[in-house]
Amino acid sequence: MWCAVHVKDGDEIKTESIVKALLPEELDARCIQLTRRRRKKYGGQWRTVQEKLLPGYLFIVTDQPEAVSA
């Protein structure tokens, strides 16, 4: 099960560290950001870039969603 958390765009990393610190260890929850890799062409050169798939959102993956939302 996962829980979505809406945060200010650009503050995902800061908020992720705060959420990780607040979640108890026995809860066994992971906090993730969805990203994708794709090829983009810059100045005639193809490069692989990593982008946020859903900017402004964090996802908490856990087996106990009731404990996370409390």
Gaussian input, Z-matrix of N, CA and C with variables (Angstrom, degrees):
# hf/3-21g

backbone

0 1
 N
 C     1     B1
 C     2     B2     1     A1
 N     3     B3     2     A2     1     D1
 C     4     B4     3     A3     2     D2
 C     5     B5     4     A4     3     D3
 N     6     B6     5     A5     4     D4
 C     7     B7     6     A6     5     D5
 C     8     B8     7     A7     6     D6
 N     9     B9     8     A8     7     D7
 C    10    B10     9     A9     8     D8
 C    11    B11    10    A10     9     D9
 N    12    B12    11    A11    10    D10
 C    13    B13    12    A12    11    D11
 C    14    B14    13    A13    12    D12
 N    15    B15    14    A14    13    D13
 C    16    B16    15    A15    14    D14
 C    17    B17    16    A16    15    D15
 N    18    B18    17    A17    16    D16
 C    19    B19    18    A18    17    D17
 C    20    B20    19    A19    18    D18
 N    21    B21    20    A20    19    D19
 C    22    B22    21    A21    20    D20
 C    23    B23    22    A22    21    D21
 N    24    B24    23    A23    22    D22
 C    25    B25    24    A24    23    D23
 C    26    B26    25    A25    24    D24
 N    27    B27    26    A26    25    D25
 C    28    B28    27    A27    26    D26
 C    29    B29    28    A28    27    D27
 N    30    B30    29    A29    28    D28
 C    31    B31    30    A30    29    D29
 C    32    B32    31    A31    30    D30
 N    33    B33    32    A32    31    D31
 C    34    B34    33    A33    32    D32
 C    35    B35    34    A34    33    D33
 N    36    B36    35    A35    34    D34
 C    37    B37    36    A36    35    D35
 C    38    B38    37    A37    36    D36
 N    39    B39    38    A38    37    D37
 C    40    B40    39    A39    38    D38
 C    41    B41    40    A40    39    D39
 N    42    B42    41    A41    40    D40
 C    43    B43    42    A42    41    D41
 C    44    B44    43    A43    42    D42
 N    45    B45    44    A44    43    D43
 C    46    B46    45    A45    44    D44
 C    47    B47    46    A46    45    D45
 N    48    B48    47    A47    46    D46
 C    49    B49    48    A48    47    D47
 C    50    B50    49    A49    48    D48
 N    51    B51    50    A50    49    D49
 C    52    B52    51    A51    50    D50
 C    53    B53    52    A52    51    D51
 N    54    B54    53    A53    52    D52
 C    55    B55    54    A54    53    D53
 C    56    B56    55    A55    54    D54
 N    57    B57    56    A56    55    D55
 C    58    B58    57    A57    56    D56
 C    59    B59    58    A58    57    D57
 N    60    B60    59    A59    58    D58
 C    61    B61    60    A60    59    D59
 C    62    B62    61    A61    60    D60
 N    63    B63    62    A62    61    D61
 C    64    B64    63    A63    62    D62
 C    65    B65    64    A64    63    D63
 N    66    B66    65    A65    64    D64
 C    67    B67    66    A66    65    D65
 C    68    B68    67    A67    66    D66
 N    69    B69    68    A68    67    D67
 C    70    B70    69    A69    68    D68
 C    71    B71    70    A70    69    D69
 N    72    B72    71    A71    70    D70
 C    73    B73    72    A72    71    D71
 C    74    B74    73    A73    72    D72
 N    75    B75    74    A74    73    D73
 C    76    B76    75    A75    74    D74
 C    77    B77    76    A76    75    D75
 N    78    B78    77    A77    76    D76
 C    79    B79    78    A78    77    D77
 C    80    B80    79    A79    78    D78
 N    81    B81    80    A80    79    D79
 C    82    B82    81    A81    80    D80
 C    83    B83    82    A82    81    D81
 N    84    B84    83    A83    82    D82
 C    85    B85    84    A84    83    D83
 C    86    B86    85    A85    84    D84
 N    87    B87    86    A86    85    D85
 C    88    B88    87    A87    86    D86
 C    89    B89    88    A88    87    D87
 N    90    B90    89    A89    88    D88
 C    91    B91    90    A90    89    D89
 C    92    B92    91    A91    90    D90
 N    93    B93    92    A92    91    D91
 C    94    B94    93    A93    92    D92
 C    95    B95    94    A94    93    D93
 N    96    B96    95    A95    94    D94
 C    97    B97    96    A96    95    D95
 C    98    B98    97    A97    96    D96
 N    99    B99    98    A98    97    D97
 C   100   B100    99    A99    98    D98
 C   101   B101   100   A100    99    D99
 N   102   B102   101   A101   100   D100
 C   103   B103   102   A102   101   D101
 C   104   B104   103   A103   102   D102
 N   105   B105   104   A104   103   D103
 C   106   B106   105   A105   104   D104
 C   107   B107   106   A106   105   D105
 N   108   B108   107   A107   106   D106
 C   109   B109   108   A108   107   D107
 C   110   B110   109   A109   108   D108
 N   111   B111   110   A110   109   D109
 C   112   B112   111   A111   110   D110
 C   113   B113   112   A112   111   D111
 N   114   B114   113   A113   112   D112
 C   115   B115   114   A114   113   D113
 C   116   B116   115   A115   114   D114
 N   117   B117   116   A116   115   D115
 C   118   B118   117   A117   116   D116
 C   119   B119   118   A118   117   D117
 N   120   B120   119   A119   118   D118
 C   121   B121   120   A120   119   D119
 C   122   B122   121   A121   120   D120
 N   123   B123   122   A122   121   D121
 C   124   B124   123   A123   122   D122
 C   125   B125   124   A124   123   D123
 N   126   B126   125   A125   124   D124
 C   127   B127   126   A126   125   D125
 C   128   B128   127   A127   126   D126
 N   129   B129   128   A128   127   D127
 C   130   B130   129   A129   128   D128
 C   131   B131   130   A130   129   D129
 N   132   B132   131   A131   130   D130
 C   133   B133   132   A132   131   D131
 C   134   B134   133   A133   132   D132
 N   135   B135   134   A134   133   D133
 C   136   B136   135   A135   134   D134
 C   137   B137   136   A136   135   D135
 N   138   B138   137   A137   136   D136
 C   139   B139   138   A138   137   D137
 C   140   B140   139   A139   138   D138
 N   141   B141   140   A140   139   D139
 C   142   B142   141   A141   140   D140
 C   143   B143   142   A142   141   D141
 N   144   B144   143   A143   142   D142
 C   145   B145   144   A144   143   D143
 C   146   B146   145   A145   144   D144
 N   147   B147   146   A146   145   D145
 C   148   B148   147   A147   146   D146
 C   149   B149   148   A148   147   D147
 N   150   B150   149   A149   148   D148
 C   151   B151   150   A150   149   D149
 C   152   B152   151   A151   150   D150
 N   153   B153   152   A152   151   D151
 C   154   B154   153   A153   152   D152
 C   155   B155   154   A154   153   D153
 N   156   B156   155   A155   154   D154
 C   157   B157   156   A156   155   D155
 C   158   B158   157   A157   156   D156
 N   159   B159   158   A158   157   D157
 C   160   B160   159   A159   158   D158
 C   161   B161   160   A160   159   D159
 N   162   B162   161   A161   160   D160
 C   163   B163   162   A162   161   D161
 C   164   B164   163   A163   162   D162
 N   165   B165   164   A164   163   D163
 C   166   B166   165   A165   164   D164
 C   167   B167   166   A166   165   D165
 N   168   B168   167   A167   166   D166
 C   169   B169   168   A168   167   D167
 C   170   B170   169   A169   168   D168
 N   171   B171   170   A170   169   D169
 C   172   B172   171   A171   170   D170
 C   173   B173   172   A172   171   D171
 N   174   B174   173   A173   172   D172
 C   175   B175   174   A174   173   D173
 C   176   B176   175   A175   174   D174
 N   177   B177   176   A176   175   D175
 C   178   B178   177   A177   176   D176
 C   179   B179   178   A178   177   D177
 N   180   B180   179   A179   178   D178
 C   181   B181   180   A180   179   D179
 C   182   B182   181   A181   180   D180
 N   183   B183   182   A182   181   D181
 C   184   B184   183   A183   182   D182
 C   185   B185   184   A184   183   D183
 N   186   B186   185   A185   184   D184
 C   187   B187   186   A186   185   D185
 C   188   B188   187   A187   186   D186
 N   189   B189   188   A188   187   D187
 C   190   B190   189   A189   188   D188
 C   191   B191   190   A190   189   D189
 N   192   B192   191   A191   190   D190
 C   193   B193   192   A192   191   D191
 C   194   B194   193   A193   192   D192
 N   195   B195   194   A194   193   D193
 C   196   B196   195   A195   194   D194
 C   197   B197   196   A196   195   D195
 N   198   B198   197   A197   196   D196
 C   199   B199   198   A198   197   D197
 C   200   B200   199   A199   198   D198
 N   201   B201   200   A200   199   D199
 C   202   B202   201   A201   200   D200
 C   203   B203   202   A202   201   D201
 N   204   B204   203   A203   202   D202
 C   205   B205   204   A204   203   D203
 C   206   B206   205   A205   204   D204
 N   207   B207   206   A206   205   D205
 C   208   B208   207   A207   206   D206
 C   209   B209   208   A208   207   D207

   B1=1.4449
   B2=1.5390
   B3=1.3093
   B4=1.4557
   B5=1.5184
   B6=1.3251
   B7=1.4627
   B8=1.5267
   B9=1.3286
   B10=1.4589
   B11=1.5201
   B12=1.3276
   B13=1.4578
   B14=1.5201
   B15=1.3257
   B16=1.4623
   B17=1.5339
   B18=1.3355
   B19=1.4628
   B20=1.5262
   B21=1.3144
   B22=1.4586
   B23=1.5255
   B24=1.3145
   B25=1.4575
   B26=1.5255
   B27=1.3148
   B28=1.4539
   B29=1.5166
   B30=1.3320
   B31=1.4684
   B32=1.5237
   B33=1.3158
   B34=1.4569
   B35=1.5289
   B36=1.3129
   B37=1.4677
   B38=1.5206
   B39=1.3265
   B40=1.4631
   B41=1.5306
   B42=1.3163
   B43=1.4603
   B44=1.5202
   B45=1.3207
   B46=1.4637
   B47=1.5244
   B48=1.3242
   B49=1.4638
   B50=1.5314
   B51=1.3346
   B52=1.4673
   B53=1.5297
   B54=1.3223
   B55=1.4658
   B56=1.5233
   B57=1.3323
   B58=1.4639
   B59=1.5255
   B60=1.3248
   B61=1.4610
   B62=1.5325
   B63=1.3251
   B64=1.4646
   B65=1.5268
   B66=1.3183
   B67=1.4617
   B68=1.5247
   B69=1.3312
   B70=1.4710
   B71=1.5327
   B72=1.3089
   B73=1.4656
   B74=1.5313
   B75=1.3298
   B76=1.4685
   B77=1.5337
   B78=1.3069
   B79=1.4613
   B80=1.5255
   B81=1.3230
   B82=1.4645
   B83=1.5273
   B84=1.3295
   B85=1.4644
   B86=1.5305
   B87=1.3358
   B88=1.4582
   B89=1.5161
   B90=1.3002
   B91=1.4551
   B92=1.5284
   B93=1.3451
   B94=1.4640
   B95=1.5228
   B96=1.3139
   B97=1.4620
   B98=1.5235
   B99=1.2993
   B100=1.4578
   B101=1.5264
   B102=1.3324
   B103=1.4633
   B104=1.5194
   B105=1.3211
   B106=1.4550
   B107=1.5201
   B108=1.3061
   B109=1.4626
   B110=1.5129
   B111=1.3248
   B112=1.4582
   B113=1.5162
   B114=1.2957
   B115=1.4530
   B116=1.5166
   B117=1.3498
   B118=1.4599
   B119=1.5167
   B120=1.3070
   B121=1.4516
   B122=1.5256
   B123=1.3375
   B124=1.4579
   B125=1.5133
   B126=1.3214
   B127=1.4700
   B128=1.5213
   B129=1.3270
   B130=1.4561
   B131=1.5188
   B132=1.3301
   B133=1.4641
   B134=1.5217
   B135=1.3264
   B136=1.4551
   B137=1.5255
   B138=1.3283
   B139=1.4627
   B140=1.5187
   B141=1.3193
   B142=1.4541
   B143=1.5191
   B144=1.3302
   B145=1.4611
   B146=1.5225
   B147=1.3247
   B148=1.4588
   B149=1.5238
   B150=1.3257
   B151=1.4630
   B152=1.5201
   B153=1.3266
   B154=1.4551
   B155=1.5223
   B156=1.3077
   B157=1.4540
   B158=1.5208
   B159=1.3105
   B160=1.4653
   B161=1.5319
   B162=1.3258
   B163=1.4637
   B164=1.5286
   B165=1.3148
   B166=1.4586
   B167=1.5185
   B168=1.3328
   B169=1.4661
   B170=1.5161
   B171=1.3327
   B172=1.4591
   B173=1.5170
   B174=1.3147
   B175=1.4511
   B176=1.5170
   B177=1.3260
   B178=1.4551
   B179=1.5189
   B180=1.3217
   B181=1.4586
   B182=1.5262
   B183=1.3396
   B184=1.4552
   B185=1.5214
   B186=1.3309
   B187=1.4580
   B188=1.5300
   B189=1.3310
   B190=1.4693
   B191=1.5348
   B192=1.3284
   B193=1.4679
   B194=1.5310
   B195=1.3265
   B196=1.4618
   B197=1.5253
   B198=1.3148
   B199=1.4642
   B200=1.5268
   B201=1.3232
   B202=1.4715
   B203=1.5267
   B204=1.3172
   B205=1.4666
   B206=1.5130
   B207=1.3076
   B208=1.4770
   B209=1.4982
   A1=107.59
   A2=115.74
   A3=119.38
   A4=109.46
   A5=115.29
   A6=123.32
   A7=107.47
   A8=117.01
   A9=121.53
   A10=109.42
   A11=116.49
   A12=122.84
   A13=107.94
   A14=116.69
   A15=120.92
   A16=108.44
   A17=116.12
   A18=122.44
   A19=108.82
   A20=116.10
   A21=120.99
   A22=108.90
   A23=116.13
   A24=121.32
   A25=109.80
   A26=116.69
   A27=122.25
   A28=113.07
   A29=117.93
   A30=121.95
   A31=112.28
   A32=117.99
   A33=120.91
   A34=111.98
   A35=117.70
   A36=121.33
   A37=110.65
   A38=116.99
   A39=121.01
   A40=110.56
   A41=116.51
   A42=120.63
   A43=111.00
   A44=117.67
   A45=121.15
   A46=111.08
   A47=117.87
   A48=120.28
   A49=111.43
   A50=117.37
   A51=120.70
   A52=110.40
   A53=116.50
   A54=120.58
   A55=110.79
   A56=117.43
   A57=120.74
   A58=111.11
   A59=116.92
   A60=120.62
   A61=111.30
   A62=117.99
   A63=121.35
   A64=113.32
   A65=117.84
   A66=120.50
   A67=110.52
   A68=117.59
   A69=120.10
   A70=111.28
   A71=116.41
   A72=122.74
   A73=111.58
   A74=117.87
   A75=121.01
   A76=112.75
   A77=117.48
   A78=121.49
   A79=111.88
   A80=117.51
   A81=123.84
   A82=111.38
   A83=116.47
   A84=122.82
   A85=109.60
   A86=115.37
   A87=121.23
   A88=108.74
   A89=116.09
   A90=122.47
   A91=107.09
   A92=117.47
   A93=120.57
   A94=111.23
   A95=114.74
   A96=123.37
   A97=106.60
   A98=116.90
   A99=120.16
   A100=109.14
   A101=115.56
   A102=121.55
   A103=109.03
   A104=115.31
   A105=120.93
   A106=108.95
   A107=114.73
   A108=121.45
   A109=107.51
   A110=114.93
   A111=119.04
   A112=110.03
   A113=115.74
   A114=121.70
   A115=108.76
   A116=115.67
   A117=122.75
   A118=108.42
   A119=114.52
   A120=119.44
   A121=109.09
   A122=116.14
   A123=123.58
   A124=108.36
   A125=117.14
   A126=121.17
   A127=113.35
   A128=116.84
   A129=120.24
   A130=114.28
   A131=118.68
   A132=123.41
   A133=109.87
   A134=117.17
   A135=121.50
   A136=109.03
   A137=115.32
   A138=120.82
   A139=109.36
   A140=116.43
   A141=121.59
   A142=108.07
   A143=116.00
   A144=120.88
   A145=108.84
   A146=115.38
   A147=121.37
   A148=107.05
   A149=116.69
   A150=122.28
   A151=110.05
   A152=115.92
   A153=120.82
   A154=107.83
   A155=116.16
   A156=120.22
   A157=111.14
   A158=117.35
   A159=122.83
   A160=108.71
   A161=118.29
   A162=119.88
   A163=110.96
   A164=116.25
   A165=120.84
   A166=114.20
   A167=117.31
   A168=120.10
   A169=110.96
   A170=115.56
   A171=124.04
   A172=106.95
   A173=115.98
   A174=120.79
   A175=108.81
   A176=115.29
   A177=121.32
   A178=106.69
   A179=116.09
   A180=122.28
   A181=107.62
   A182=116.25
   A183=120.87
   A184=110.52
   A185=116.30
   A186=122.00
   A187=110.99
   A188=116.79
   A189=121.85
   A190=110.19
   A191=119.17
   A192=120.64
   A193=113.28
   A194=117.66
   A195=120.26
   A196=110.72
   A197=117.38
   A198=121.74
   A199=111.12
   A200=117.56
   A201=121.41
   A202=110.60
   A203=117.14
   A204=120.28
   A205=112.51
   A206=118.58
   A207=121.01
   A208=112.60
   D1=148.27
   D2=178.13
   D3=-133.50
   D4=154.87
   D5=177.19
   D6=-121.99
   D7=134.97
   D8=178.07
   D9=-96.65
   D10=137.06
   D11=179.14
   D12=-124.14
   D13=121.50
   D14=178.35
   D15=-87.34
   D16=127.26
   D17=-179.98
   D18=-129.45
   D19=168.69
   D20=176.83
   D21=-64.52
   D22=132.98
   D23=179.77
   D24=-58.80
   D25=126.37
   D26=-178.65
   D27=100.55
   D28=-15.02
   D29=179.65
   D30=-103.69
   D31=17.62
   D32=-175.85
   D33=-61.95
   D34=-44.36
   D35=-177.03
   D36=-66.50
   D37=-44.12
   D38=178.79
   D39=-63.11
   D40=-44.74
   D41=-179.95
   D42=-66.87
   D43=-36.15
   D44=178.08
   D45=-61.06
   D46=-42.06
   D47=179.05
   D48=-67.18
   D49=-35.60
   D50=177.37
   D51=-66.93
   D52=-44.63
   D53=-179.74
   D54=-63.85
   D55=-42.33
   D56=178.31
   D57=-60.14
   D58=-38.44
   D59=-179.92
   D60=-70.30
   D61=-31.06
   D62=-177.50
   D63=-82.07
   D64=-27.40
   D65=-177.78
   D66=-75.88
   D67=131.46
   D68=178.16
   D69=-66.26
   D70=149.61
   D71=-178.33
   D72=-63.18
   D73=-38.10
   D74=-177.54
   D75=-70.73
   D76=-11.91
   D77=178.71
   D78=-72.25
   D79=-24.96
   D80=179.39
   D81=52.89
   D82=55.72
   D83=-179.44
   D84=-111.47
   D85=147.17
   D86=176.24
   D87=-116.65
   D88=143.12
   D89=177.50
   D90=-111.10
   D91=123.37
   D92=-174.86
   D93=-133.10
   D94=158.74
   D95=171.45
   D96=-119.46
   D97=135.85
   D98=179.98
   D99=-84.38
   D100=126.29
   D101=178.62
   D102=-131.27
   D103=163.77
   D104=175.45
   D105=-139.32
   D106=153.71
   D107=174.19
   D108=-109.47
   D109=135.98
   D110=176.70
   D111=-149.35
   D112=164.93
   D113=-179.18
   D114=-94.39
   D115=132.77
   D116=176.18
   D117=-129.70
   D118=149.74
   D119=-179.79
   D120=-103.66
   D121=121.01
   D122=177.07
   D123=-121.89
   D124=118.97
   D125=176.22
   D126=56.67
   D127=36.33
   D128=179.05
   D129=84.81
   D130=-2.81
   D131=-179.74
   D132=-110.44
   D133=132.54
   D134=175.60
   D135=-84.67
   D136=131.94
   D137=179.72
   D138=-133.87
   D139=150.07
   D140=175.32
   D141=-91.75
   D142=124.90
   D143=179.40
   D144=-121.29
   D145=151.69
   D146=176.77
   D147=-109.12
   D148=127.15
   D149=-177.17
   D150=-123.81
   D151=154.44
   D152=173.14
   D153=-73.81
   D154=131.49
   D155=179.97
   D156=-77.69
   D157=-41.03
   D158=177.61
   D159=-130.05
   D160=85.01
   D161=-179.71
   D162=-60.83
   D163=137.89
   D164=178.43
   D165=89.93
   D166=8.86
   D167=179.84
   D168=-131.38
   D169=140.33
   D170=170.04
   D171=-117.01
   D172=151.75
   D173=177.77
   D174=-124.21
   D175=131.72
   D176=177.89
   D177=-107.80
   D178=119.28
   D179=-178.90
   D180=-100.08
   D181=123.07
   D182=-177.49
   D183=-156.66
   D184=159.84
   D185=173.59
   D186=-90.70
   D187=-7.08
   D188=-177.43
   D189=-126.03
   D190=71.73
   D191=-176.12
   D192=-64.98
   D193=-27.03
   D194=178.80
   D195=-64.52
   D196=-38.03
   D197=179.96
   D198=-69.83
   D199=-32.33
   D200=-179.96
   D201=-72.90
   D202=-41.09
   D203=-175.70
   D204=-77.96
   D205=-12.23
   D206=-178.60
   D207=-76.77

